[in-house]
Amino acid sequence: MNDTVDKLVIFLAKRDGIDKLVKTFQYVSKLAHWHIEKTHPDYANRAKNWEVASGLSRKAFRTGRFLTGFNALRRNPGPTTTFRVLAVLSNAGEMVYFFFDHFLWLSRIGVLHAKLARRMSFISAFGESIGYIFFIMSDYLIIRDGIRRERRIVESGNESKDAIEDVKKIRGDRVMRLMGVAANLADLIIALADIEPNPFCNHAVTLGISGLVSAWAGWYRNWPS
């Protein structure tokens, strides 16, 4: 559990906190731009610049992040066949997302041809949405199993210290996983806006709220205990 890939993944994971902070900047500025676009166009342009800069910064922070999914499959693919299949599908989608996001970033900053941006954005968002769907399914199954275990403990009438501690752990894990589901659903809406543009998903308010929900749920999950 201490080889080069493990060390690299631990190093890259330390940027999760700053990513959530910059993501908050990105979507607050998006909402600000929408709100003042007609009344204060000067300030709206500044908010737009902040949004674009935040989005590009987040892409730079995520360099090499696709290795996280690869390492998750190497180290802990899941306890059962169902969870292993879900792990492969969800992490594969996430790896596609992060890998092609590199090329999207390079095309947006002018290193690669700007015409590549739309294609890379579609591929990245498609992989992202697939990953989110299967992550949500996995969390749902774990939450369901946790509820069943908690019900068995409560119905048994066991009030020992270990039983109380088990229930506490199950409930704590449920809250964290619900935060994960909320974040993944919000990010799925943002991904759908890239895959299949439509008035609902692409509206500034929908994107802004979805981005903030995702960022703040991530803050909650990653905040040190």
Disulfide bonds with the S-S distance in Angstrom:
none
